[in-house]
Amino acid sequence: MTNQNNQASKADVQTTDLNKLPVPGQNDTEFSAEEAAEVFQENQSSASTAEK
């Protein structure tokens, strides 16, 4: 009796997204200090208007 019907093939396993190696830098978020300062200032101004 063979058990191969209940097992995934090597090709199936290798093409499954969960089994792929992560790509270095794929999830890196890059932003400049200027962009961060701008967003920070916008959040500060919206927070101060909401408190009034």
C-alpha positions in Angstrom: 0.0 0.0 0.0 1.5 3.3 -1.0 1.0 6.6 0.8 1.8 8.9 -2.1 -1.8 9.9 -2.7 -2.0 11.6 0.7 1.3 13.6 0.3 2.0 16.8 -1.7 4.4 16.5 -4.5 7.8 18.3 -4.3 6.6 20.8 -6.9 3.5 21.6 -4.9 5.5 22.2 -1.7 8.1 24.4 -3.5 5.5 26.6 -5.2 3.5 27.2 -2.0 3.8 30.9 -0.9 4.3 30.0 2.8 7.4 27.9 1.9 9.2 30.6 -0.1 12.2 32.3 1.4 11.7 36.0 2.2 13.2 38.5 -0.2 15.7 40.7 1.6 14.4 44.3 1.8 11.0 43.4 0.5 9.2 44.7 3.7 11.6 47.6 4.3 9.9 50.9 4.7 12.0 53.8 3.5 11.1 57.4 4.2 13.1 60.5 4.7 13.5 62.6 7.8 11.7 65.4 6.0 8.7 63.2 5.3 8.6 62.1 8.9 8.8 65.7 10.2 6.0 66.7 7.8 3.7 63.9 9.0 4.6 64.7 12.6 3.7 68.3 12.2 0.4 67.4 10.5 -0.5 65.1 13.4 0.5 67.7 16.0 -1.7 70.4 14.3 -4.7 68.1 13.9 -4.3 67.0 17.6 -4.3 70.6 18.8 -7.4 71.5 16.8 -9.2 68.4 18.1 -8.5 69.4 21.7 -10.1 72.8 21.3 
